Amino acid sequence: MNGPFKKMVSNCGALTIPAATLIYLLLSCTVCCALQSDIDCLKSIRSSLEDTSNILASSWNFNNQTEGFICKFTGIECWHPDENRVLSIRLPDMGLKGEFPRGIQKCSSLTLLDLSNNKLNGSIPSNISKVIGFVVNLDLSSNLLSGEIPVNLANCSYLNVLKLDNNWLRGQIPPEIGLLGRLKTFSVANNQLTGPVPNFINATFPVESYANNQGLCGNPLPVCRRPAKKTPIGLIAGVTIGVVTVGIAAVAVGLFFYLRRVSKKKKKDDDPEGNKWAKSIKGAKAIKLSMFEKSVSKMRLSDLMKASDNFSKNNIIGSGRTGAVYRAVLDDGTSLMVKRLQNTQHSEKEFVSEMATLGNVKHRNLVPLLGFCAAKKEKLLVYKDMPNGNLHDKLHLVSEGDRVLEWPLRMKIGIGAAKGFAWLHHNCNPRIIHRNISSKCILLDVEFEPRISDFGLARLMNPIDTHLSTFVNGEFGDMGYVAPEYLRTLVATPKGDVYSFGVVLLELVTGERPTYVTKAPESFKGNLVEWITHLSGESMLQDAIDRSLPGKGYDDEVFQVLKVACRCVLSAHKERPSMFEVYQLLRAIGERYNFTTENDILMLSETDDGFQLEELIVAQDVKEAL
């Protein structure tokens, strides 16, 4: 027995998986199918570049063909160590020669590319956005690249970092690059560039970013100047008269509209711009809320304000780092949830673009996004209402009259939430890392089906310079959910989400809060994970279980889920399972409740090789265990 299944068992004790699940996995996954496109991607890189240091030739052995074998290659990092899906390629200072390797396009999940300090020549591909469409960090500095910077680079909309310094690039920096709203690091120093520098919409860069390009001008460099030309005196006089005439007319028109505006000020409604708050993802004039029997259309911001009593504090049903959530009840009785985003630094155009992406992210275990609104500084998201609130409040009984959640219901919530997070990690393109997982972001519908909220909002909230385009806004919220490696690097990863979800599982099993453990001695000052980690032996772990759960016929299941949680919160992120593996294990533990069906797994895998591959990994481990 080896691989992730072995790690799970060895770390947390024996984990019994029902025989029916083992048989299903073995029968449904009999052939190993690696992601051949990513393998072909690396083969293309090795064949197209001259490897003067012989590092790639000695390290990149394609004769292995075991699961995840390319993840052990020098400079390669995968989304999961046992999955041939390349996350990043770091090959600096390798002495590589040749043109930009266009075969990188086959690494379709790539988010970071570093080929700096080599001897790459030729030009940057004119269709670069087709080659590295989802790359967030691109470093081609200190090479021998020539030609112009392609305009198409502005279509790489996920870029946080762009380094092209120390090359032989010439011509003008395409002004369209200034529209890259996530860009936080940019350098084209030591080239042969000319003309004005771009006007970036969300960032400013120092003089050092443009140093030693004699022809560049514009802020923060000296002002661009045009060659002086002699102008006829008659033309000057004519222009002067024209300007004065136009100025007088402009003042008159401006005064007219000002007085008109003042006279109608009291008649204005709450939406001064008359904007309709909800535009459909596909650009229709008004969104139809298909989740309700009666569609809501052509609603304005003023209607939404009326439904929420002008966003009264009395209507706040939740709050967090991304903003407050209000309940809004329409005239026909329809109940909605409205999130007012705070501290978002994106323009309205960027916001609408992000909504176009999020509007297409649909899954049974995600809170449905019904519409959005951008009016001046207000950016609102409209969701379907979740009448049973969030998991945190149900677990910790914050409202009077709340009943303790029974184990089968906790199991249902854990499995459904794991499925939703696994879908975000493995099925979305580009993959979505939640970055803010907690029991508060897991909402419960009328049937207590878990629905994940705040997915995809990381890109809207003060993005920082990380290769996954996540955010930090000066606080970490509930520190009990934050993975230890994030505090060191400020880089969000899928394994960071796994850690946070592991804390949620600990909450489900222990009933304790992440940062305050009532069962711990008074001298203990740590959080829930630290408390569980310091417990030794099964008997002590049994004592950590919520007192309302033992003795009701669920003891074995509860303890198995505790073991899965232990695995998720390991301090070494590489030893944690993937979110898909977490879902598979929880699904196996709760198989008798029939919360999921075989169709659920097929639905998850039918559009994504990543799910199919990870099923095969689990099946192989189970086979070896037998």
N, C-alpha and C positions, 0 to 999 in steps of 0.2 A: 504493500500500500504506500503510495506516495502522493505528491501534489497537494493541492489545497485541501482535499478531503482528509488527508493524513494530518495536516497541520491542525485542522479543526478538532479532530478526535484527540490528538496528543496533547493539545493545550488545555482542553476543558473536560477531559474524561470521555467515556464511551457515549456515543450519540446514536440512539436506535432510530433507524429509518424504516418505516413500514415496508414489507416485502413487495406490496403492490406497486409502490413508487419505484423500487429498484428494478422491477421487471419492466415497468413502463419506460424508464430511462434507457435500459439496455436494449429493448426492442426498437425504440424510436430513434436511437443514435448509434448505428453500427458502423458507420463509415466516417473516418476523420477527414474533415474538409477545412484545411487552413485557408487563410485569406491570401490567395495566390497573387492578387494584385499588389499587395504590399511586398511580397517576396520578389515579384518582378520589378518593383520599384527599386529595391536595393540592388538587385542584379544589374539594372540599367545604370545605376550610379557607379558601380564598380567597373563596369565595362566601358563607360563613356569617359572616365577620368583616368589620367595617368597617375598611378600611385607610387610616387617616388620614394616614399618612406616605407613602402611595403606593409603598412599597417592593415589596410583593408584586405590585402591578399592573404595575410596570415590569420586575421581575425574573422573575416566574413566567410564562413564555410557553409555553402549551400547544400552539402551532401548529408546534413544531419536529418532534417525533415521531422524532428519531434515537435510536439506542440510548444509554441513560443520560442523556438530555437533562434529566430532572428532577434529576439529581445535581449540576447546575451552578446550581440555584436557590439564592437567598440563604437561608441557614439550614438547608440540607438536606445530609445526609451519607448516602451509600449504602454498602451492604456491598461493592460494587465500583463504581468510577467509570463503568464501561460497562454497568451493570446497574440497571434501574429498580426496585431493592428498597431501600426507605428504612430506614436504620439509626438515624438520629437527626434530630430536628427542634429547632432552636435559633432561637427568634424572640423574644428578650428586647428590651425597649425599642423596640418597633415601633409603639407607639401604637394597637395593635389593640383594637377595641371589639366587644362582643357576648358571647353565652354560650359556654360551653365547646364547642368544635367536635366534635360526636359523630362526624363523618365520619372522625376519626382512626382509628376502629376498622378501616378498610380498609387501613391501613398495618400489615399483620399481622406484619411482622418488626421493628417499632419497638422499640428498647431505651432511648432517651433522649428525653424531652419537656421542653423549657424554654420556657414562655410567661410568664415572670416580667416584672414591671415594665411591664405593659400595663393595659388598662382592661376586663378581662373581668368580667362581672357574672353574676347568677343563681347557681345552686347547682352544686356538683360532682355529676355524674351519679350516681344511686343505684346504677347497674350499672357503675361505673367499671372493675371488673376485666374486664368483657367488652370494654371499649373499649381498654384499654391492658394487656392480659393479661401481656405479656412485658417491660414497661418496667421498667428497673432504676433509672433516675434520673428523678424527677418533680419539677419546680419550677414551682409556680403562685403563688409569692410575689409580694407587692406588686401585687395586683389589687383588684377590688371584689367578690370572691366573697362570697356570703352563705349563710344556711341552715346546716344541720348537716353535720359531716364524716360521710360515709356509712360505715356499718358494712362495706359491701362492699369498701371500700378494703383491708381486712385480707386479702382474697383475692388481692391483687397480691403474690404470695409472692416475687417476684424483686427487690423494691425494696431498693436499697442507700441511696438518698437520697430523702427526702420533705420538701419545703419548702412550707409553707402559710402562712407568716408574712405579716403586713401585709395582712390582708383583713378582712372583717366576719363571719367565721364565729362561730357561737354554739352553745350547748348543750354537751354533754359530749364529750370525746374518746373515741371507742369503745374500751373496754378490749381488744377483740379485736386492735387494732393492735399491742398489746404482743407478739403472737405472730409478728410479722414477724421471723423469725430472722436475716435478712441485713442488717437496717437498721443503718446506721452514722452517718447524718446525719438529724436530725429537728428540725424547727422549726415551732412554731405561735404564735410571739410576736406581740404586737400584734393580737389578735383580741378576741372577746367570749365566750370559752369559760368554762365553769364545771365544777365537780365534780372528782373525783380524776383525777390523771394516770395513764396506763397503767403497768402493771408489765412492762417489757420483759424478755424472756427472755435476750437475748444482748447487751445494751448498756445503758449509762446515759447520760443526757443532762443537760447543765448547766442551771442556772436560766435562763440566757439563752434557751434553747429555748422557755420558757413565759412569758417576760417580758410584762408589761402585759396580763395576763388576770386581772382582779380576782377572778374566782370560782374559779380553779384552786387545788388543794391536793394534798398528798401529796408524798413524796420525789421531787425535792430541794426542793420547796416546803414551807411550813409544814404541819404535820399537819392532816388533815381533822377537824373537830370537829362533833359533832352537838349540836343545841339541848338545853340542860339541861332535865330534867323532874323534878317532884317524885315521889319513890318512896315508897309506904307503908312504915312501919316493919315491919309484919308480913311484907310481901313480902321485905324485905331479910333478915329473920331466917330465913325459909323458904329463900331462895336460899343463905344461908350454910350452913345445916345440910345442904342438898342437895349443895353443893360438897364439904364435908368428907367426906360419906358416899361420894360418887363417887370422891374422891381416894384414900380408904383402899382401896376396891375395886380401883382402877386399879393401885395399888402391889402389891397381892396378886397380881393377874393377871400383871403385869409380872415379878414375882419368880419366879412359877411357870414362865413361858416362858423366862426367862433361865437358870434351873437346868436346864431340859430341854434347852436349846440347848447348854449347856456339857457336859452328859453325853453328847451325841451328836456332839460336835465331831470326834472322831477318826474317826467313821464317815462323815463328809461326803465326797463326791467332789470333783473339781476344779471343778465347776460348782455353787457354793453355792445359786444361785437355781433350779437345775434347768431353766434355760432351754434350749430347743432352739435350736441355733446358727443354723439355716437356716430362714427363713420364706419361702415363695414370694412372688414379686412380687404375685401376685393374692390373697394372704392365706390360702393353704392352710396346713394345719398343718405340713407338711414338704415341702421342695422335692425334686423328682425330677431327678436329673442326667441329662438326656436325651442327653447327649453320649456316655454309656457304655452298653454292652450291658445291664449290670445296674444298675438305678436305685438310688441311695442315698437313704434316707428316714429320718426320725425320728432324725437324728443330734443328739447333744448336744455342748455345748462340750467336755465331758470326752473324748468320742470324738476330737474334732479335736486336742486336746492330746496324746492318746496317739499319734495318727498322726504328729505332728510332734515327738515326744519332748519334750513340754512346751515347745515352741518353742525347742528347743536351738539354740545358735549354730552348731552343726555342720550344721544343716539350712537355714541362710540361703543362698538362691541369688541374692539381689539386694537392693539397698537404695537409697534415694533420699530426696528431700524429703518424699514422702508416707508413707514408712515402709519397714519391712523386709518381704521376701518369703521365705516358708518353703516347703519342699517337705514335703507330708504324704502318707504312704502308708497307705491304709486296710487293714484286715485282708484284704480280698479282692484286694489288689494294685493297686487303683485309685490313681493318682497325681494329686494336686491341688496347686495353688499357693495359699497363704494369705497375704494381705497384712494386716499389723497396722498400721492407720492410727495416725499419731502427731500430737499437737498439734491434733486436731480439736476445735473449740469448740462443736460442735452437740450438742443434746440427742438422746436416743434417738429421740424422736418425729420430729425433723427428719432424723435419719440414715435412719430407715426410709422417710421420704418421698423422700429423695434416691435411695435404692436402688430405690424403685418406679419412678422415672424411668429410672435407668440400666439396670434390668432389661429395659426395653423397647427399649434401644438395641442392635440386633443387625445385624451385617454380617459378611461373609466375612473381612474383614481387621481385625476387632476380636477381642481375646481374650474368649472367652465368659465372662460373669459367671454363675456357677452358684448362688451363695447368699451369705448374709451373716449376721453375728451381732453382737448388741449385748448385752454383759453387763457391767454397771457401767461402768467407764471403757474397757473393751475394745471396739473396733469392728473387726471382721474382715470381709474380703472373700474369697470363695472362687472361684477361677478354674480353668478347665481347664488342665492342665499343658502347657507348651510344651517338648518334650524337647530341642530344639536351642538352647535358651538365647536370648540376645539378640544383635542385630546387632553391637553394640560389641565383644563378646568374640570373635565370629567374624572381625571385620575386623582386630582388633589382637592376635589370637592370645594371649590371656591364659592359656589352658590348654594343658598339654603334650599334644602329639599333634594339635593343631588343624592343619588344612590351609588354605592360602590359598584364599579364595573365588575361583572362576573368574568371568569377566565375565558369562556368561549368567545365572548364579545371582545376581550383584549386580544385573543388570538386572531380573530377576524380583522381587527384594525391593524395588527402587526403585519399580517400577510399582505393585505391590500396596500398598505403604505409601502412595503418593500417592493411590491410589484410596480407601483407608480414610480418610485425612485429608480428602479432598475430600468424601466422604460426610458426615463430621461437620460440615463447614462449610456445606454446601449442602442436605442432605437432612433433617437433624434439625430438629425444631420443639419447643423453641427450638434455634437453632444452638448447637453445642458448639465452643468454642475450647479446644484442648488445653492450651496455655500452658506445657507442659513437654516439648516434643518434643526427643528426642535419640536417638542410636543405641541407647541402653539401653532405651528404651520400645518399641522395635520387636522383638517376640519372634518366634521361628521355630518353626513346628510340625514334625511329623515329616517333611513333604515340603518344608520350608523355605519354606512360604507365610508371608509376613509377617503378624503379628497385633499390632495397636496396643494397648498397655496404658495404664493410668492415665487413660483418657479420662473426662471428667466429674468427676474428683476435685478440680478446682480449687475448686469451691463448698464442699467439705467442709473445706478446710484454711485456717483463719484468714482469712476473707474481709476485704478492705479496702474502702475507699470508692472504688470505680471503677464506671464505668457498665456494665461487663461482668461484675461479680461474680466477680473472680478472686482469687488469693491471693498473699501474700508471707509467708514465715515466717522472715525474718531472714537468708536466704541465697539466692543465685541458682543454687546447684548449679554446673554447669559453665558458666562465664561465656561460653565460646566459642559457645554456642547462643543467647544472649540478643540480641534485636534492639536496635539502638542507641536507638530512640525509647522503648523500654520503660524504659531506665535514666533517661530524663528525666521521663517521665510516670507510670510505674507503672500504665499502662493497657494491658491485653492486647487485641489486635485480630487479625483473621484474617491480616493481612499480617505480624504478628509470628510467627505459626505458619509462614507461608511462608518467612520468613527462617531460622527454626530448621531447617526441613526442607531448605532450601538447604545448610546446613552438613552435614546428613546426606549429601546428594548429593556434597558435596566429599569427605567421608570415603570414600564408595564409590569415587570416582574416584582420589583421591590416596593412600588408605591411611594418611593422617596423622590424628593426634588433633586435636580442635578447638582446644586451647590450647597445644599443643607441636608444632612442625614440625621434624622431624629433618633435612629437606633444606635448611632455611634457614641462613644464616650465623650464627655464634655471636653476632654483634652484634645480630641480630634478636630482639626481645623481644615481638613481637606474636603474635596468634593466627592460626589457619588462614585466616580470611576476610581479614584484613589482609595476609597473605602473598600470597594469590592476587590481591588487589586491586592490590598493588604490582608484580606481574609485568606486563610490557608486551610485546605481540607474541605471535603464535601459537607461535613457537619456544620462548619461555620458558614459556608455558602447557603446551606439550607436555612440558616437563621436569618439570612438577608431577605428572604422571600416575604412578600406582603402577607401580613397575619390573616387577612381575609380569604386567602386562597387555599392553604393546605387542608387536607382531609375531606375534599369534595370530589375526589376521583380524577383530579388533574395533576397530581403531584409530579408524575414523570414528565409530562409535557412542559410544565412550568420550569422544571430544572433544566430540561433540554434547551429551552429558549434562553435561559440564563447563560448556558454554555455558549450559545451562538453570540450573545451580547458580549461575553468575555472576549471572544475572538475578534469582534469588531473593534474593540477599544484597546487593542494592543498598541503599545507605544511605538513599535517599529511598523511603519505604515506598509511596508512590503509584505509583512506577514498577515495582514488583514485580508479577508476574502473580498471578492468583488461584490457589488450590489446584487448582481444576478445570482451569485452563489448563496448570498444571504436569503434571497427570495426562495430559491429552490429548497434550502434547508428548512425554512419556516413552513413552506408549503408541505413538505414531507411530514413535519411534526404535527401539523394540524389537518392531516389528510382525512381523518374520520368525520370532520365537520362538513366536508364538501363545499368549502368556501370557494375553491377554484376547480376548474375542470381541465381536461386535456386540451380543450379548445383555447383556454387562456394561454397556455404555453405556445400552441401553434400560432395564435394571433400575434404573440410577441415576436416570434421568430420568422414569420413568413416574409417580412420586409427587411430583415437585417441579418446578415451572416454572423454578426457578433453574437447574437443570442444563440444561433445554431451551434456555433463553435463552442461556446461555454457549456451548452448542454452536453456536448460530446466530451468535454473535459470532465464534467461531473460524472457522466456515465462511465468513463474509463476508470476513474478513481473507485467508483462503486464496484465495477467489475473486478478490479484488483483486490478490493476489500473482501469480496466473496471468495 
